[in-house]
Amino acid sequence: MYIVKSVNVMLDHVEKGDEVSYGKQLTFVHRPEAFEPASRRLLELLLNTRREYQSMYRALTDKNYYYSLPQFTIGAAVELEGGLLDSVFEMFKGTDVESRGAGAVSLLEEDPKLRLRVEDAEGGARLSLEDMAHMIRVDTARHTYLMSDNTMLRCTPAFAKKLLPLMNSLEKAPLTLDANSMGTFCSAVLPAIRDEVTVLDDKDTLSRFIPDDCTPCFRFDLRDDVLECRLTFRYGDTEFRPGAHGSYHRDALIENQAEQLVRAHFEPTSANGVYASIGMTEPADFLLDTVPQFQALGEVYLTGRLQNLEVRPTAPVLGVSVSGGSLLLNLDTGDFPAQ
């Protein structure tokens, strides 16, 4: 095996088709077909990367930009980052490659098995990712990579989307959260990542913050032609209005989803937990078309005024026109079934 002292010089030889001697026993013409298949793919990748860089360099310098890129040069090693890292990994994934000073490194497209440790802390809990201290993380525009001593993993997009925020918070040091923040973490974050991490909770710390079962309750009423919605959250036998405090562990995720749904159709009033419709001309249409969204999230209650609301379907309309000597009939059945 002959060590290439300058990749940049070798690329020059390939582009020119030079005949070069490496010691006394190796002389060959530098053409792509002279390289074995795997090396040929890597060679083509390096050539294309250098050409793209040189094209950008010329465009910047020719237009007299205030700044310019340095000339593209590669020594005996190539720094893999961005799209070049993505391309090289794609080329060699599923194989072992030699790493200087680290031996063979396996390139695998799979998610790491991370361990999330939870410990007691004053007023809350402390979270840490035990494995991050032994991993190097590299992000490109498209992928997230984690490298340990002998393995380089390319995380799936679904894993990266769920775990990146947590990794950003915990990769340098443990994070201590107060009781309220732990309640939010347990209701909104933990369910989303539960299948992606192994939770280490020796003292059952999480049990102090896991939210109790929550049922959103939506009560609709019609007052002076204004449709109102009263929102409460039921925990056990107790109901709370939004923002009210109690002895239960509140489910921030469910409560937030319920409030967002109400605010999508109503405006808040001066009374806590009471919302009023603005410009809703047909409450009956709302009951028929939109109330099922509320039923999917919680329990819905209608006052007698709404239960007795008369729904008057739009009457059918028959249209007649003449075209090309033919009489055309167009029947719109309105709110009645076409059958």
PAKE-834804 format. One record per residue (C-alpha): x, y, z; chain. Coordinates in steps of 0.1 Angstrom, whole numbers, plus 5000, padded with zeros to 4 digits. Layout:
BEGIN
@X: X	Y: Y	Z: Z	unit: A
...
//
This chain:
BEGIN
@X: 5000	Y: 5000	Z: 5000	unit: A
@X: 5013	Y: 5035	Z: 4991	unit: A
@X: 5003	Y: 5065	Z: 5011	unit: A
@X: 4990	Y: 5095	Z: 4991	unit: A
@X: 5008	Y: 5125	Z: 5005	unit: A
@X: 4985	Y: 5150	Z: 4988	unit: A
@X: 4950	Y: 5142	Z: 4976	unit: A
@X: 4949	Y: 5175	Z: 4958	unit: A
@X: 4980	Y: 5166	Z: 4937	unit: A
@X: 4965	Y: 5132	Z: 4930	unit: A
@X: 4933	Y: 5148	Z: 4917	unit: A
@X: 4954	Y: 5171	Z: 4894	unit: A
@X: 4971	Y: 5139	Z: 4880	unit: A
@X: 4937	Y: 5123	Z: 4874	unit: A
@X: 4922	Y: 5153	Z: 4856	unit: A
@X: 4953	Y: 5155	Z: 4834	unit: A
@X: 4958	Y: 5118	Z: 4829	unit: A
@X: 4994	Y: 5120	Z: 4841	unit: A
@X: 5017	Y: 5089	Z: 4844	unit: A
@X: 5032	Y: 5090	Z: 4879	unit: A
@X: 5056	Y: 5067	Z: 4897	unit: A
@X: 5051	Y: 5058	Z: 4934	unit: A
@X: 5084	Y: 5044	Z: 4945	unit: A
@X: 5102	Y: 5018	Z: 4923	unit: A
@X: 5074	Y: 4992	Z: 4919	unit: A
@X: 5043	Y: 5013	Z: 4910	unit: A
@X: 5039	Y: 5035	Z: 4880	unit: A
@X: 5005	Y: 5040	Z: 4863	unit: A
@X: 4985	Y: 5064	Z: 4843	unit: A
@X: 4960	Y: 5083	Z: 4865	unit: A
@X: 4927	Y: 5075	Z: 4848	unit: A
@X: 4895	Y: 5067	Z: 4867	unit: A
@X: 4893	Y: 5033	Z: 4852	unit: A
@X: 4927	Y: 5024	Z: 4868	unit: A
@X: 4911	Y: 5025	Z: 4903	unit: A
@X: 4891	Y: 4997	Z: 4918	unit: A
@X: 4853	Y: 5003	Z: 4919	unit: A
@X: 4850	Y: 5016	Z: 4955	unit: A
@X: 4880	Y: 5039	Z: 4951	unit: A
@X: 4867	Y: 5051	Z: 4918	unit: A
@X: 4834	Y: 5062	Z: 4934	unit: A
@X: 4853	Y: 5081	Z: 4961	unit: A
@X: 4876	Y: 5096	Z: 4936	unit: A
@X: 4847	Y: 5109	Z: 4915	unit: A
@X: 4831	Y: 5124	Z: 4947	unit: A
@X: 4863	Y: 5142	Z: 4955	unit: A
@X: 4867	Y: 5155	Z: 4920	unit: A
@X: 4831	Y: 5168	Z: 4919	unit: A
@X: 4835	Y: 5184	Z: 4953	unit: A
@X: 4866	Y: 5202	Z: 4942	unit: A
@X: 4851	Y: 5214	Z: 4909	unit: A
@X: 4820	Y: 5228	Z: 4927	unit: A
@X: 4843	Y: 5246	Z: 4952	unit: A
@X: 4865	Y: 5260	Z: 4925	unit: A
@X: 4834	Y: 5272	Z: 4905	unit: A
@X: 4822	Y: 5290	Z: 4936	unit: A
@X: 4856	Y: 5305	Z: 4942	unit: A
@X: 4858	Y: 5318	Z: 4906	unit: A
@X: 4823	Y: 5333	Z: 4908	unit: A
@X: 4832	Y: 5352	Z: 4940	unit: A
@X: 4866	Y: 5365	Z: 4929	unit: A
@X: 4855	Y: 5374	Z: 4894	unit: A
@X: 4827	Y: 5396	Z: 4908	unit: A
@X: 4850	Y: 5414	Z: 4932	unit: A
@X: 4831	Y: 5403	Z: 4963	unit: A
@X: 4843	Y: 5420	Z: 4995	unit: A
@X: 4853	Y: 5385	Z: 5008	unit: A
@X: 4865	Y: 5355	Z: 4989	unit: A
@X: 4871	Y: 5318	Z: 4996	unit: A
@X: 4906	Y: 5304	Z: 4998	unit: A
@X: 4918	Y: 5281	Z: 4970	unit: A
@X: 4905	Y: 5245	Z: 4974	unit: A
@X: 4934	Y: 5223	Z: 4986	unit: A
@X: 4935	Y: 5189	Z: 5002	unit: A
@X: 4965	Y: 5174	Z: 5019	unit: A
@X: 4969	Y: 5138	Z: 5030	unit: A
@X: 4935	Y: 5139	Z: 5048	unit: A
@X: 4900	Y: 5151	Z: 5039	unit: A
@X: 4877	Y: 5167	Z: 5064	unit: A
@X: 4842	Y: 5152	Z: 5060	unit: A
@X: 4814	Y: 5177	Z: 5067	unit: A
@X: 4781	Y: 5188	Z: 5052	unit: A
@X: 4771	Y: 5172	Z: 5019	unit: A
@X: 4805	Y: 5155	Z: 5015	unit: A
@X: 4800	Y: 5135	Z: 5048	unit: A
@X: 4765	Y: 5125	Z: 5037	unit: A
@X: 4778	Y: 5113	Z: 5003	unit: A
@X: 4807	Y: 5093	Z: 5018	unit: A
@X: 4785	Y: 5077	Z: 5044	unit: A
@X: 4760	Y: 5068	Z: 5018	unit: A
@X: 4787	Y: 5053	Z: 4997	unit: A
@X: 4802	Y: 5031	Z: 5025	unit: A
@X: 4772	Y: 5025	Z: 5049	unit: A
@X: 4770	Y: 4990	Z: 5061	unit: A
@X: 4807	Y: 4984	Z: 5059	unit: A
@X: 4838	Y: 4989	Z: 5081	unit: A
@X: 4863	Y: 5016	Z: 5072	unit: A
@X: 4897	Y: 5022	Z: 5086	unit: A
@X: 4901	Y: 5052	Z: 5108	unit: A
@X: 4935	Y: 5067	Z: 5116	unit: A
@X: 4944	Y: 5057	Z: 5152	unit: A
@X: 4910	Y: 5041	Z: 5159	unit: A
@X: 4910	Y: 5010	Z: 5138	unit: A
@X: 4879	Y: 4998	Z: 5120	unit: A
@X: 4848	Y: 5020	Z: 5123	unit: A
@X: 4814	Y: 5005	Z: 5113	unit: A
@X: 4791	Y: 5029	Z: 5094	unit: A
@X: 4755	Y: 5020	Z: 5103	unit: A
@X: 4722	Y: 5036	Z: 5095	unit: A
@X: 4704	Y: 5031	Z: 5128	unit: A
@X: 4694	Y: 5049	Z: 5159	unit: A
@X: 4715	Y: 5048	Z: 5191	unit: A
@X: 4703	Y: 5033	Z: 5223	unit: A
@X: 4704	Y: 5063	Z: 5246	unit: A
@X: 4699	Y: 5061	Z: 5283	unit: A
@X: 4681	Y: 5089	Z: 5301	unit: A
@X: 4689	Y: 5091	Z: 5338	unit: A
@X: 4665	Y: 5108	Z: 5362	unit: A
@X: 4676	Y: 5117	Z: 5398	unit: A
@X: 4662	Y: 5136	Z: 5427	unit: A
@X: 4671	Y: 5173	Z: 5429	unit: A
@X: 4659	Y: 5200	Z: 5453	unit: A
@X: 4625	Y: 5212	Z: 5442	unit: A
@X: 4625	Y: 5190	Z: 5411	unit: A
@X: 4647	Y: 5165	Z: 5393	unit: A
@X: 4679	Y: 5163	Z: 5374	unit: A
@X: 4681	Y: 5148	Z: 5338	unit: A
@X: 4712	Y: 5135	Z: 5320	unit: A
@X: 4720	Y: 5115	Z: 5289	unit: A
@X: 4747	Y: 5090	Z: 5300	unit: A
@X: 4759	Y: 5081	Z: 5266	unit: A
@X: 4765	Y: 5115	Z: 5251	unit: A
@X: 4798	Y: 5120	Z: 5271	unit: A
@X: 4813	Y: 5091	Z: 5250	unit: A
@X: 4799	Y: 5102	Z: 5216	unit: A
@X: 4808	Y: 5128	Z: 5190	unit: A
@X: 4778	Y: 5144	Z: 5174	unit: A
@X: 4779	Y: 5158	Z: 5138	unit: A
@X: 4750	Y: 5176	Z: 5122	unit: A
@X: 4746	Y: 5183	Z: 5085	unit: A
@X: 4717	Y: 5199	Z: 5067	unit: A
@X: 4701	Y: 5165	Z: 5062	unit: A
@X: 4713	Y: 5142	Z: 5089	unit: A
@X: 4726	Y: 5137	Z: 5124	unit: A
@X: 4755	Y: 5114	Z: 5131	unit: A
@X: 4768	Y: 5100	Z: 5164	unit: A
@X: 4802	Y: 5085	Z: 5166	unit: A
@X: 4817	Y: 5064	Z: 5193	unit: A
@X: 4851	Y: 5045	Z: 5194	unit: A
@X: 4843	Y: 5020	Z: 5167	unit: A
@X: 4808	Y: 5029	Z: 5153	unit: A
@X: 4794	Y: 5058	Z: 5134	unit: A
@X: 4756	Y: 5059	Z: 5134	unit: A
@X: 4734	Y: 5080	Z: 5110	unit: A
@X: 4701	Y: 5086	Z: 5129	unit: A
@X: 4668	Y: 5083	Z: 5112	unit: A
@X: 4649	Y: 5116	Z: 5106	unit: A
@X: 4621	Y: 5106	Z: 5131	unit: A
@X: 4647	Y: 5099	Z: 5158	unit: A
@X: 4665	Y: 5132	Z: 5152	unit: A
@X: 4633	Y: 5152	Z: 5152	unit: A
@X: 4623	Y: 5138	Z: 5186	unit: A
@X: 4657	Y: 5136	Z: 5204	unit: A
@X: 4676	Y: 5166	Z: 5190	unit: A
@X: 4660	Y: 5192	Z: 5214	unit: A
@X: 4668	Y: 5169	Z: 5243	unit: A
@X: 4703	Y: 5162	Z: 5231	unit: A
@X: 4710	Y: 5199	Z: 5227	unit: A
@X: 4699	Y: 5205	Z: 5263	unit: A
@X: 4718	Y: 5176	Z: 5279	unit: A
@X: 4749	Y: 5169	Z: 5258	unit: A
@X: 4772	Y: 5191	Z: 5278	unit: A
@X: 4759	Y: 5189	Z: 5313	unit: A
@X: 4729	Y: 5175	Z: 5333	unit: A
@X: 4697	Y: 5197	Z: 5334	unit: A
@X: 4678	Y: 5204	Z: 5366	unit: A
@X: 4641	Y: 5212	Z: 5363	unit: A
@X: 4617	Y: 5225	Z: 5389	unit: A
@X: 4585	Y: 5207	Z: 5397	unit: A
@X: 4563	Y: 5226	Z: 5372	unit: A
@X: 4588	Y: 5221	Z: 5344	unit: A
@X: 4591	Y: 5184	Z: 5353	unit: A
@X: 4553	Y: 5181	Z: 5351	unit: A
@X: 4555	Y: 5196	Z: 5316	unit: A
@X: 4583	Y: 5173	Z: 5306	unit: A
@X: 4564	Y: 5142	Z: 5318	unit: A
@X: 4532	Y: 5152	Z: 5300	unit: A
@X: 4546	Y: 5166	Z: 5267	unit: A
@X: 4582	Y: 5153	Z: 5262	unit: A
@X: 4584	Y: 5119	Z: 5279	unit: A
@X: 4556	Y: 5102	Z: 5260	unit: A
@X: 4571	Y: 5113	Z: 5227	unit: A
@X: 4606	Y: 5099	Z: 5234	unit: A
@X: 4597	Y: 5069	Z: 5256	unit: A
@X: 4603	Y: 5044	Z: 5228	unit: A
@X: 4636	Y: 5060	Z: 5218	unit: A
@X: 4654	Y: 5060	Z: 5252	unit: A
@X: 4659	Y: 5037	Z: 5282	unit: A
@X: 4649	Y: 5056	Z: 5313	unit: A
@X: 4671	Y: 5050	Z: 5344	unit: A
@X: 4651	Y: 5060	Z: 5375	unit: A
@X: 4665	Y: 5042	Z: 5405	unit: A
@X: 4644	Y: 5060	Z: 5431	unit: A
@X: 4612	Y: 5062	Z: 5411	unit: A
@X: 4616	Y: 5100	Z: 5408	unit: A
@X: 4593	Y: 5103	Z: 5378	unit: A
@X: 4563	Y: 5090	Z: 5398	unit: A
@X: 4562	Y: 5124	Z: 5416	unit: A
@X: 4556	Y: 5143	Z: 5384	unit: A
@X: 4537	Y: 5119	Z: 5360	unit: A
@X: 4504	Y: 5137	Z: 5353	unit: A
@X: 4471	Y: 5124	Z: 5365	unit: A
@X: 4444	Y: 5114	Z: 5341	unit: A
@X: 4428	Y: 5145	Z: 5326	unit: A
@X: 4395	Y: 5149	Z: 5308	unit: A
@X: 4388	Y: 5182	Z: 5291	unit: A
@X: 4351	Y: 5192	Z: 5294	unit: A
@X: 4335	Y: 5215	Z: 5269	unit: A
@X: 4301	Y: 5231	Z: 5278	unit: A
@X: 4284	Y: 5249	Z: 5250	unit: A
@X: 4255	Y: 5274	Z: 5255	unit: A
@X: 4237	Y: 5299	Z: 5233	unit: A
@X: 4231	Y: 5334	Z: 5249	unit: A
@X: 4216	Y: 5362	Z: 5230	unit: A
@X: 4226	Y: 5345	Z: 5197	unit: A
@X: 4262	Y: 5343	Z: 5209	unit: A
@X: 4276	Y: 5308	Z: 5212	unit: A
@X: 4297	Y: 5303	Z: 5243	unit: A
@X: 4321	Y: 5276	Z: 5254	unit: A
@X: 4331	Y: 5269	Z: 5290	unit: A
@X: 4363	Y: 5249	Z: 5294	unit: A
@X: 4373	Y: 5229	Z: 5325	unit: A
@X: 4396	Y: 5200	Z: 5332	unit: A
@X: 4385	Y: 5171	Z: 5353	unit: A
@X: 4409	Y: 5152	Z: 5375	unit: A
@X: 4392	Y: 5125	Z: 5395	unit: A
@X: 4361	Y: 5142	Z: 5410	unit: A
@X: 4375	Y: 5177	Z: 5408	unit: A
@X: 4372	Y: 5202	Z: 5379	unit: A
@X: 4396	Y: 5230	Z: 5373	unit: A
@X: 4394	Y: 5261	Z: 5351	unit: A
@X: 4425	Y: 5269	Z: 5329	unit: A
@X: 4453	Y: 5282	Z: 5351	unit: A
@X: 4437	Y: 5272	Z: 5384	unit: A
@X: 4459	Y: 5253	Z: 5409	unit: A
@X: 4452	Y: 5222	Z: 5427	unit: A
@X: 4467	Y: 5191	Z: 5444	unit: A
@X: 4467	Y: 5170	Z: 5412	unit: A
@X: 4496	Y: 5166	Z: 5388	unit: A
@X: 4482	Y: 5186	Z: 5358	unit: A
@X: 4486	Y: 5173	Z: 5323	unit: A
@X: 4500	Y: 5203	Z: 5305	unit: A
@X: 4499	Y: 5186	Z: 5270	unit: A
@X: 4462	Y: 5177	Z: 5271	unit: A
@X: 4452	Y: 5210	Z: 5287	unit: A
@X: 4472	Y: 5230	Z: 5260	unit: A
@X: 4456	Y: 5210	Z: 5232	unit: A
@X: 4421	Y: 5217	Z: 5246	unit: A
@X: 4428	Y: 5254	Z: 5249	unit: A
@X: 4442	Y: 5256	Z: 5214	unit: A
@X: 4411	Y: 5239	Z: 5200	unit: A
@X: 4388	Y: 5263	Z: 5218	unit: A
@X: 4408	Y: 5294	Z: 5208	unit: A
@X: 4407	Y: 5283	Z: 5171	unit: A
@X: 4369	Y: 5289	Z: 5172	unit: A
@X: 4362	Y: 5313	Z: 5201	unit: A
@X: 4376	Y: 5344	Z: 5217	unit: A
@X: 4383	Y: 5346	Z: 5254	unit: A
@X: 4361	Y: 5367	Z: 5276	unit: A
@X: 4367	Y: 5384	Z: 5309	unit: A
@X: 4356	Y: 5353	Z: 5327	unit: A
@X: 4383	Y: 5326	Z: 5332	unit: A
@X: 4376	Y: 5296	Z: 5311	unit: A
@X: 4347	Y: 5312	Z: 5292	unit: A
@X: 4350	Y: 5318	Z: 5255	unit: A
@X: 4325	Y: 5335	Z: 5230	unit: A
@X: 4320	Y: 5331	Z: 5193	unit: A
@X: 4326	Y: 5361	Z: 5171	unit: A
@X: 4306	Y: 5365	Z: 5140	unit: A
@X: 4292	Y: 5330	Z: 5140	unit: A
@X: 4260	Y: 5333	Z: 5120	unit: A
@X: 4250	Y: 5296	Z: 5121	unit: A
@X: 4255	Y: 5279	Z: 5154	unit: A
@X: 4237	Y: 5248	Z: 5141	unit: A
@X: 4265	Y: 5244	Z: 5114	unit: A
@X: 4291	Y: 5245	Z: 5142	unit: A
@X: 4273	Y: 5218	Z: 5162	unit: A
@X: 4271	Y: 5195	Z: 5131	unit: A
@X: 4305	Y: 5201	Z: 5116	unit: A
@X: 4329	Y: 5211	Z: 5144	unit: A
@X: 4317	Y: 5197	Z: 5177	unit: A
@X: 4330	Y: 5162	Z: 5167	unit: A
@X: 4366	Y: 5176	Z: 5170	unit: A
@X: 4358	Y: 5185	Z: 5207	unit: A
@X: 4343	Y: 5151	Z: 5213	unit: A
@X: 4375	Y: 5134	Z: 5201	unit: A
@X: 4395	Y: 5153	Z: 5227	unit: A
@X: 4371	Y: 5153	Z: 5257	unit: A
@X: 4335	Y: 5154	Z: 5268	unit: A
@X: 4309	Y: 5177	Z: 5253	unit: A
@X: 4278	Y: 5191	Z: 5271	unit: A
@X: 4250	Y: 5211	Z: 5254	unit: A
@X: 4225	Y: 5232	Z: 5272	unit: A
@X: 4188	Y: 5228	Z: 5265	unit: A
@X: 4188	Y: 5259	Z: 5242	unit: A
@X: 4212	Y: 5242	Z: 5219	unit: A
@X: 4196	Y: 5208	Z: 5221	unit: A
@X: 4163	Y: 5223	Z: 5210	unit: A
@X: 4180	Y: 5243	Z: 5182	unit: A
@X: 4161	Y: 5238	Z: 5150	unit: A
@X: 4182	Y: 5229	Z: 5120	unit: A
@X: 4167	Y: 5239	Z: 5087	unit: A
@X: 4184	Y: 5223	Z: 5057	unit: A
@X: 4189	Y: 5244	Z: 5026	unit: A
@X: 4161	Y: 5237	Z: 5001	unit: A
@X: 4169	Y: 5219	Z: 4968	unit: A
@X: 4174	Y: 5242	Z: 4938	unit: A
@X: 4166	Y: 5232	Z: 4902	unit: A
@X: 4185	Y: 5251	Z: 4874	unit: A
@X: 4175	Y: 5251	Z: 4837	unit: A
@X: 4196	Y: 5262	Z: 4807	unit: A
@X: 4198	Y: 5257	Z: 4770	unit: A
@X: 4230	Y: 5247	Z: 4752	unit: A
@X: 4235	Y: 5236	Z: 4716	unit: A
@X: 4198	Y: 5230	Z: 4712	unit: A
@X: 4196	Y: 5208	Z: 4743	unit: A
@X: 4178	Y: 5215	Z: 4775	unit: A
@X: 4201	Y: 5211	Z: 4806	unit: A
@X: 4187	Y: 5205	Z: 4841	unit: A
@X: 4210	Y: 5210	Z: 4871	unit: A
@X: 4197	Y: 5198	Z: 4905	unit: A
@X: 4214	Y: 5210	Z: 4937	unit: A
@X: 4199	Y: 5189	Z: 4966	unit: A
@X: 4212	Y: 5214	Z: 4992	unit: A
@X: 4215	Y: 5197	Z: 5026	unit: A
@X: 4193	Y: 5168	Z: 5016	unit: A
@X: 4209	Y: 5135	Z: 5006	unit: A
@X: 4212	Y: 5130	Z: 4969	unit: A
@X: 4193	Y: 5097	Z: 4972	unit: A
//
